[in-house]
Amino acid sequence: MATRTDVLGLFHPAVADWFRASFEAPTPPQRQGWPAIARGESTLILAPTGSGKTLSAFLWCIDRLMFEPVPPKDRRCRVVYISPLKALAVDVERNLRSPLAGIAHRAEARADGAHIPSIAIRTGDTPATERSRFQREPADILITTPESLYLILTSNAREALRSVDTVILDEIHALVPTKRGAHLALSLERLEALRAQDAPPLVRIGLSATQRPLDEVARFLGGADRRKPKPKTDKRKTKRTAASTEKSLHDEFEDSESSSALDYRPVTIVDTSEKKRLELRIEVPVEDMAAIGQPQEIPSGPASQGPVRSSIWTAIHPRLRGHDSRRAPL
């Protein structure tokens, strides 16, 4: 496992200095997620709430956007953040201001040139003027929702997304089992097809604290790359018998299954969830566990019986008073 020094060594010195001044140490999702993201791998991060998942996805993107050469105006948008909630999208845009300003100050103190990335929000509440501005002047980071991403891909503004290389899906567990998730998966494939043919695959980063099962969520995040080739079958006519007909139907069924089998893109899973600790206490109802199931002697005799109590029947019938209550009829 990489140490704190090793992980921060992946970043520009200004980014590393800002992080050391702001945080005590990288959290587990950051320590384990940054190396995979830096290698250009699609990554699924499972971590508890408040463990720095969002920064683990954004910091490497910020590092590239601030210290790599600035691309042409029509190729500026390189990171898309997708949130299932509009309120969360607004919060993320607000929370990104602190690291951008802090890293910029560190870079200025070091006399390093840095480009402060621009951020655009596109949701159902975005005014028309802001939508038109993004089409004319694409921002470096686009924060949007699944539905708004679909609308962008079906409009002329989709040209601004040709340069996107990283997609961040927050709260991915809320999308996987729903129709919105199926719709988003289609939009991601459209975004993949929109990019240049020689461009590397999109880097997809999924974030959540409650996603299960991880393998299924990883397949959703990576998507299907291509279909496996269908096996060739012999179409020559042969003499059909009952056995051969049944076998041929079985073979055709297997061929159809194999033709629909998908080859999913690889996704690195980073599981930093906290395992629940159970407080276990064992109580034994008997003195000797070896005696369980063995017959036990029941005490008998006068000493084993409690004090003699008069029954309710003798209290009701005066004629029975003076008789032994244990013999009184009930």
NUNU-539080 format. One record per residue (C-alpha): residue number from 1; residue in one letter; y, z, x. Coordinates in pm, 1 decimal, always signed. Each point is the difference from the previous one (the first is absolute). Example, Ala and Ser with C-alpha at 12.3 -4.5 7.8 and 13.67 -1.06 7.14 Angstrom:
// residues 2
   nr  rest         v         w         u
    1     A    -450.0    +780.0   +1230.0
    2     S    +344.0     -66.0    +137.0
// end
This chain:
// residues 330
   nr  rest         v         w         u
    1     M      +0.0      +0.0      +0.0
    2     A    +342.6     -95.1    +135.8
    3     T    +234.3    +277.6    +105.0
    4     R    +361.0     +34.2    -102.7
    5     T    +124.7    -159.7    +322.6
    6     D    -239.0    -293.1     -30.3
    7     V     +98.9     -76.8    -361.2
    8     L    +376.3     +16.3     +57.0
    9     G     -44.0    -223.7    +302.8
   10     L     -70.0    -286.1    -242.4
   11     F    +364.2      -1.9    -110.5
   12     H    +330.6     -91.1    +154.7
   13     P    +148.0    +292.0    +199.6
   14     A    +283.2     +40.5    -250.0
   15     V    -249.6     +33.6    -284.7
   16     A    -208.5    +250.0    +195.4
   17     D    +309.3    +205.9     +88.2
   18     W    +110.8     +12.5    -362.7
   19     F    -344.9    +108.3    -114.0
   20     R     -23.6    +279.3    +260.0
   21     A    +341.9    +128.4    -103.7
   22     S     -84.5     -10.4    -370.8
   23     F    -362.1    +117.8     -15.5
   24     E    -216.4    +241.6    +190.0
   25     A    -295.1    -237.9     +32.7
   26     P    -160.8    -295.8    -179.0
   27     T    -209.0     +89.6    -299.9
   28     P    -368.2    -106.2     -23.3
   29     P     +69.6    -315.6    -208.1
   30     Q    +270.7    -102.2    +246.7
   31     R    -208.0     +77.4    +307.6
   32     Q    -299.3    -194.1    -130.9
   33     G    +181.3    -272.6    -194.1
   34     W    +258.8    -121.9    +251.7
   35     P    -247.4    -141.6    +255.8
   36     A    -175.8    -209.4    -265.6
   37     I    +329.1    -123.8    -147.5
   38     A    +129.7     -82.1    +349.3
   39     R    -308.4    -214.8     +59.1
   40     G     +86.0    -202.7    -310.0
   41     E    -287.6    +133.4    -209.8
   42     S     +18.3     +54.0    -373.8
   43     T     -25.0    +375.5     -46.1
   44     L     -84.9    +228.3    -290.3
   45     I    +137.1    +352.6     +49.7
   46     L    -128.3    +292.6    -205.0
   47     A    +203.8    +314.3     +62.5
   48     P    +128.2    +298.8    -199.5
   49     T    +342.9      -4.2    -159.3
   50     G    +276.9     +93.2    +242.0
   51     S    -191.9    -101.8    +313.2
   52     G    +229.0    -288.4     +97.9
   53     K    -195.3    -293.5    -145.0
   54     T    +308.7    -209.4     -71.7
   55     L    +139.3     +44.7    +350.3
   56     S    -339.5     -83.8    +146.0
   57     A     +25.6    -338.9    -173.5
   58     F    +369.3     -68.9     +60.9
   59     L     +70.2    +122.6    +353.9
   60     W    -184.1    -280.1    +178.6
   61     C    +170.0    -252.7    -229.5
   62     I    +340.6    +153.8     +78.0
   63     D     -77.7     -15.7    +371.2
   64     R     -67.1    -374.4     -19.3
   65     L    +295.2     -80.0    -225.5
   66     M    +250.4    +189.2    +215.1
   67     F    -102.3    -107.0    +349.3
   68     E    -156.6    -343.9     -35.4
   69     P    +219.8    -312.9      -0.9
   70     V    +166.8     -56.1    -335.8
   71     P    -151.4    -305.0    -175.6
   72     P    +205.0    -269.0    -177.1
   73     K    +176.4     +87.3    -322.6
   74     D    -261.4    -157.6    -226.8
   75     R    -285.8    +179.1    +183.3
   76     R    +138.5    +353.0      -1.5
   77     C    -226.2    +162.3    -260.5
   78     R    -307.9    +126.9    +183.1
   79     V    -100.2    +322.5    -177.0
   80     V     -72.0     +46.6    -371.1
   81     Y     -49.9    +347.1    -144.4
   82     I    -167.5      +9.3    -343.6
   83     S     +15.4    +309.1    -220.8
   84     P    -154.8     +40.3    -346.8
   85     L    +304.5    +205.5    -103.7
   86     K    +365.1    -106.3      +3.2
   87     A    +116.1    +355.9     +70.3
   88     L    -222.5     +17.7    +309.1
   89     A    +145.1    -327.8    +125.4
   90     V    +351.9    +141.6     -21.5
   91     D    -106.1    +318.8    +181.4
   92     V    -159.8    -197.4    +282.7
   93     E    +316.3    -205.9     +48.9
   94     R    +200.7    +321.7     +23.8
   95     N    -246.7    +165.2    +238.4
   96     L      +7.0    -295.6    +239.7
   97     R    +368.0     +52.4     +74.6
   98     S     -63.4    +305.0    +217.4
   99     P    -242.1    -155.6    +251.4
  100     L    +202.4    -322.5     +18.9
  101     A    +322.0    +186.7     +77.6
  102     G    -168.9    +243.9    +238.4
  103     I    -177.3    -270.9    +200.7
  104     A    +319.4    -205.6     +13.5
  105     H    +187.6    +297.3    +150.4
  106     R    -274.6     +53.2    +257.5
  107     A      +5.5    -367.0     +93.5
  108     E    +378.8      +9.4     +35.7
  109     A     -22.9    +306.2    +225.1
  110     R    -250.5    -183.3    +217.2
  111     A    +216.6    -313.7      +1.2
  112     D    -286.0    -193.9    -159.7
  113     G     +77.6    -281.2    -236.7
  114     A    -133.7     +60.9    -349.5
  115     H     +17.8    -183.3    -331.0
  116     I     +27.5    +225.3    -305.6
  117     P    -231.7    -150.4    -266.0
  118     S    +144.7     -77.8    -338.8
  119     I    -179.0    +123.4    -313.8
  120     A     -11.4    -159.2    -344.9
  121     I    -141.7    +143.6    -321.8
  122     R    -144.3    -225.5    -268.7
  123     T    -114.7    +169.7    -321.5
  124     G     +58.2     -50.1    -369.2
  125     D    +330.2    +188.9     +36.0
  126     T    +140.8    -219.3    +277.4
  127     P    +317.2    -184.2    -108.3
  128     A      +3.5    -378.1      +2.9
  129     T    +259.4      -5.5    +278.8
  130     E    -231.4    +195.8    +231.6
  131     R    -289.6    -233.1     -81.0
  132     S    +208.5    -304.5     +87.0
  133     R    +117.0    +162.4    +321.6
  134     F    -358.4     +53.5    +116.6
  135     Q     -71.6    -368.1     -58.9
  136     R    +305.0    -101.6    +203.8
  137     E     -24.9    +271.3    +266.3
  138     P    -353.0    +145.9     +21.4
  139     A     -15.4    +360.1    +116.9
  140     D    -228.8    +116.5    +279.9
  141     I    -180.8    +241.4    -233.8
  142     L     -64.6     -66.0    -368.2
  143     I     -86.1    +294.6    -226.0
  144     T    -146.3    -112.3    -331.0
  145     T    -261.3     +55.4    -271.1
  146     P    -311.2    -208.1     -83.8
  147     E    +167.8    -166.9    -296.9
  148     S    +319.1     -83.8    +190.6
  149     L    -201.8    -143.8    +287.6
  150     Y    -170.7    -231.4    -247.5
  151     L    +337.2    -113.9    -134.3
  152     I    +126.8     -71.0    +351.3
  153     L    -308.1    -207.6     +78.6
  154     T     +56.7    -209.0    -314.1
  155     S    +368.6     -68.5     +76.2
  156     N    +196.9    -178.6    +270.2
  157     A     +38.4    +334.1    +178.9
  158     R    -360.8     -29.9    +119.4
  159     E    +126.1    -205.4    +295.2
  160     A    +144.1    +322.9    +141.6
  161     L    -351.9    +148.3     +15.7
  162     R    -151.8    -264.4    +226.8
  163     S     +73.5    +214.3    +305.9
  164     V    -155.6    +322.7    -133.5
  165     D    -262.0    +140.4    +238.2
  166     T     -53.8    +356.2    -130.6
  167     V     -58.4    +132.5    -351.0
  168     I      -2.7    +373.9     -78.5
  169     L    -170.9    +112.2    -321.6
  170     D     +93.4    +355.5     -92.2
  171     E    -199.0    +208.9    -250.4
  172     I    -268.2    -265.7     +10.5
  173     H    -238.4    +215.1    -205.0
  174     A    +219.0     -59.6    -307.8
  175     L     -49.8    -377.2     +25.1
  176     V    -361.1     -58.8    +100.3
  177     P    -177.7     +68.9    -332.6
  178     T    +265.0    -154.0    -227.3
  179     K    +112.6    -341.0    -119.8
  180     R    +315.3     +45.5    +205.8
  181     G    -222.0     +24.1    +306.4
  182     A    -182.0    -323.7     -82.7
  183     H    +335.3    -169.9     -57.1
  184     L    +131.6    +135.4    +331.6
  185     A    -309.6    -119.9    +186.2
  186     L     +74.8    -351.4    -124.7
  187     S    +363.4     +29.9    +108.9
  188     L    -106.7    +108.8    +348.5
  189     E    -223.5    -304.6     +32.7
  190     R    +287.2    -220.5    -113.0
  191     L    +216.7    +162.4    +265.0
  192     E    -274.2     -61.5    +256.1
  193     A     -14.9    -369.1     -96.4
  194     L    +380.1     -30.8      +7.1
  195     R     +16.6     +79.7    +369.9
  196     A     -50.4    -251.8    +278.3
  197     Q    -353.6    -124.3     +53.5
  198     D      -3.0    +105.5    +364.4
  199     A    +143.7    +345.9     -70.8
  200     P    -232.0    +299.8     +48.1
  201     P    -121.5    +176.9    -316.2
  202     L    +228.2    +248.3    -167.7
  203     V     -14.6    +354.5    +129.7
  204     R     -69.4    +205.4    -311.2
  205     I     +58.2    +375.3      +6.2
  206     G    -123.9    +210.1    -291.1
  207     L    +114.0    +357.4     -58.9
  208     S    -127.4    +266.7    -237.4
  209     A    -111.5    +361.8     -19.9
  210     T    -264.5     -38.8    -272.2
  211     Q    -166.4    -336.2     +54.4
  212     R    -376.4     -10.1     -54.9
  213     P    -235.5    -162.2     +86.9
  214     L    +155.7    -109.7    +327.0
  215     D    -224.5    -303.9     +51.2
  216     E     +93.8    -144.1    -338.8
  217     V    +371.1     +63.1     +55.3
  218     A     -24.1    -161.9    +344.2
  219     R    -151.8    -314.8    -153.1
  220     F    +283.9     -12.4    -251.0
  221     L    +257.4     +43.4    +275.7
  222     G    -141.2    -264.1    +234.0
  223     G     -91.0    -253.2    -264.8
  224     A    -254.9    -280.3     +26.3
  225     D     +46.8    -252.7    +275.7
  226     R    -242.1    -274.0    -101.7
  227     R    -322.4     -66.6    -188.9
  228     K    -328.8     -19.5    +180.1
  229     P    -149.6    -350.5      +3.8
  230     K    -251.0     -67.6    -271.7
  231     P    -351.9     -61.8    +133.8
  232     K    -128.0    -354.1     -31.1
  233     T    -273.2     -54.8    -256.2
  234     D    -263.8    -272.7     -15.2
  235     K     +79.5    -215.8    -302.6
  236     R    -312.8    -213.5     +26.9
  237     K    -214.8      -6.6    -309.2
  238     T    -317.7    +203.8     +22.2
  239     K    -284.5     +67.4    -236.0
  240     R     +97.1    +296.2    -215.1
  241     T    -241.1    +273.2     -92.4
  242     A     +67.4    +332.4    -166.7
  243     A      +6.3    +179.6    +334.6
  244     S    +214.0    -260.3    +174.9
  245     T    +248.5      -7.4    -289.1
  246     E     +42.1    +378.0     +13.1
  247     K     +44.8     -12.8    +378.2
  248     S    +258.7    -276.9     -22.3
  249     L    +201.5    +193.6    -257.7
  250     H     -14.4    +303.7    +224.8
  251     D    +118.5    -205.3    +298.4
  252     E    +286.4    -148.2    -200.0
  253     F    +107.6    +348.6    -100.5
  254     E      +0.5    +112.3    +362.5
  255     D    +200.5    -307.9    +100.0
  256     S    +265.8     +75.7    -258.8
  257     E     +20.7    +358.4    +116.6
  258     S     +37.9     -99.8    +364.1
  259     S    +262.7    -262.5     -82.9
  260     S    +215.7    +262.8    -168.3
  261     A     -36.1    +251.8    +283.0
  262     L    +336.4     +55.5    +164.3
  263     D     +83.3     +57.2    +363.3
  264     Y    +258.6    +279.5      +2.1
  265     R    +260.3     +32.6    +271.6
  266     P     -51.3    +291.7    +239.8
  267     V    +193.4    +320.5     -68.7
  268     T     +17.6    +307.0    +223.9
  269     I     -47.1    +321.1    -200.0
  270     V    +184.7    +310.7    +117.7
  271     D    -131.1    +303.0    -188.9
  272     T    +199.5    +315.0     +75.1
  273     S     -60.6    +173.2    -331.6
  274     E     -55.5    +372.8      +8.4
  275     K    -346.6    +108.2    -100.9
  276     K      -2.6    +268.9    -264.9
  277     R    -121.3    +337.1    +122.7
  278     L    -226.1    +195.0    -234.0
  279     E     -25.3    +377.1      +2.0
  280     L    -369.6     +64.1     -52.3
  281     R    -141.6    +340.0     -88.7
  282     I    -368.6     +67.0     -64.2
  283     E     -98.3    +285.2    -230.1
  284     V    -367.1    +103.9     -18.7
  285     P     -99.7    +153.2    -335.5
  286     V    -298.2    +186.7    +146.6
  287     E     -43.5    +239.9    +290.1
  288     D    -271.6    -205.4    +167.1
  289     M      +3.5    -378.8     -15.3
  290     A    -370.5      -2.4     +86.1
  291     A     -76.4    +184.8    -323.2
  292     I    +136.9    -271.7    -226.1
  293     G    -266.7    -113.3    -247.1
  294     Q    -226.9    +298.1     +55.0
  295     P     -74.9    +234.4    -294.9
  296     Q    +178.0    +333.8     +13.1
  297     E    -116.9    +330.0    -150.7
  298     I    +203.0    +119.6    -297.7
  299     P     +59.7    +378.6      +3.4
  300     S    -184.4    +187.7    -276.7
  301     G     -51.2    +356.8    -114.6
  302     P    +232.0    +263.1    -148.9
  303     A    +230.3      -2.5    +300.2
  304     S     +68.0    -373.1     -35.7
  305     Q    +125.9     +30.5    -356.1
  306     G    +356.2     +91.1     -75.9
  307     P    +124.9    +279.1    -226.2
  308     V    -128.8      +1.7    -357.7
  309     R    +253.9    -136.2    -242.4
  310     S     -16.8     +33.4    -374.3
  311     S     -11.9    -330.2    -177.3
  312     I    +246.3    -120.5    -258.6
  313     W    -281.0      +7.7    -256.6
  314     T     -43.8    +381.8     +26.4
  315     A    +372.7     +44.8     -39.0
  316     I      -5.8    -199.9    -321.4
  317     H    -313.4    +161.0    -150.2
  318     P     +22.9    +382.9      +3.1
  319     R    -375.1     +32.8     -76.4
  320     L     -79.5    -149.6    +339.1
  321     R    +207.3    +258.6    +184.4
  322     G    -211.7    +220.2    +219.8
  323     H    -245.6    -280.9     +66.0
  324     D     -32.4    -155.7    +340.5
  325     S    +255.0    -282.5      +4.4
  326     R    -230.3    -208.8    +212.2
  327     R    -246.3     -13.6    -286.6
  328     A    +253.8     -58.6    -274.6
  329     P     -37.6    -334.2    -171.3
  330     L    +284.4    -245.7     +46.9
// end
